Amino acid sequence: MTKISITAVAFDSEEDYIVFEKAQKLKKLYIGPSEYENYDEDTKQFLYKFLCEQNAFPYFVLYEPYSDVTEEIEKLYISESIPYSLRYEGSSFKRFPVLTITINGPSALKLVLEESFWIAASNQFYSISFSNNTSYKPILKKGLFGKMKQYLVPCFTMKHPATVIKIWHDGQGFNLYTNDSKYSTVEQLISYLPNGTILE
């Protein structure tokens, strides 16, 4: 197993392109592989082990697939009897697909991660929530040239206790957002890691 690094970081909605409601005492922890080589594969493997260790099924995987692969992904979930929903967000001029997959056990989790994690590694939005608590909301933030621009971003309702995982850039680790006391500090989180986890 690769070495894992865990860091408590400040939440910044401007940077994260994600918003929360009812987010009192929200903590953000970054968890990721220490080695640069094959970091996306290492992240995927550790994420699977971590979620199985928590045994908090059902999980809800939400991601924004590329439009040209959405139909193929749907066929896979139908053939494997994995519950999912597909909706489109945005305006009539700019709409994008959003898939929400209900993960009821380890085998479904493994299949979904194996078949879709490349989308997260391509920097499409990809999250895993411990509850079905996601909508999309418009926010104003500065664009590339400093002008305010409206963005439609995922919004998670953090009714206590709630935990959301968002895959980091290029699939290099993930951010864990939580108000669950189990994960309130790095030390607390460590006690819930899979057996055999090697920390940096």
Secondary structure, 3 states (H helix, E strand, C coil): CCEEEEEECCCCHHHHCCEEECCCCCEEEEEEECCCCCHHHHHHHHHHHHHHHHCCCCEEEEECCCHHHHHHHHHHHHHCCCCEEEEEEECCCCEEEEEEEEECCHHHHHHHHHHHHHHHHCCCCEEEECCCCEEEEEEEEECCCCCEEEEEEEEEECCCCCEEEEECHHHCCEEEEECCHHHCCHHHHHCCCCCCCEEC
